[in-house]
Amino acid sequence: MAGALAGGSSPFRDGILEGKVAFIAGGTSGINLGIARRFAELGARVAVVGRNPEKAAAAAASIGEDALDFSADVRDFGAIRGVMEHVHARLGPLDIVVSGAAGNFLAPALGMSANAFKTVIDIDLNGTFNVFRGCHDLLAENASLIAITAGQAINAMQLQAHACAAKAGINQLVRVLALEWGPHVRVNGISPGPIADTEGMRRLAPDAATKQSHFERIAMKRWGEIGEVAECAVFLCSDAARYVTGTILDCDGGSGVGDATQRSVERGLA
């Protein structure tokens, strides 16, 4: 496979994940599905889980005939644990576990109910704990766990109190589990920035003018590709990252660093 990147070829050799078992929670759409597809292209046996059984089946069909699909809610520890036990029984110990289920919406703190706040915490943060805690005794030696987080973990954003709190918790959970579960399990996170062809960016930038304003603020002057996030995931579960744990890998084009609008530079030189 030449690679999943629109702008260039992959640095990873074909078959680099041959024989690996990969479990992707939330792997039925968007970035997580892109990661699942890339793992399968590189030889992994893949299982995806999502809340909607029809979406899960469609996702698995798009990955390949050997992909497994399951329906479960990451907020339900017993349900997600049961799915992982089934995957373990079918495919063997889990080499790679990705926790990427997420919920989000725009709302000011005073316009958000306690239940709405709790819902995002339950899906994002508690769901990540449930997936990682539930898989621990099902893991292969030297397994790689990857949480999908976001820049809101570091950079406060209005209308995102729930997501900021949840993602910050995920980042700290990654670090704590890396300390507690090493050296035989590595735990890392990926923090994607604005990524094209995702539901989040379709909501945040529905028109060309809004999209262009996003581009101007990003150092790389474009949105990222799902394939670029997937390549980061391949790196983190490959031997190239065997000494990498407790790390949050930003795949954000520099958007988390600050505002790269050139007008800011021009004003400073004036």
Helices and strands as residue ranges (DSSP letters): E 21-25, H 30-41, E 45-50, H 53-63, E 68-71, H 77-91, E 94-99, G 109-111, H 114-120, I 121-126, H 127-135, G 136-138, E 139-148, G 151-153, H 161-181, E 185-192, H 199-204, H 208-217, H 226-236, G 239-241, E 248-251, H 262-269
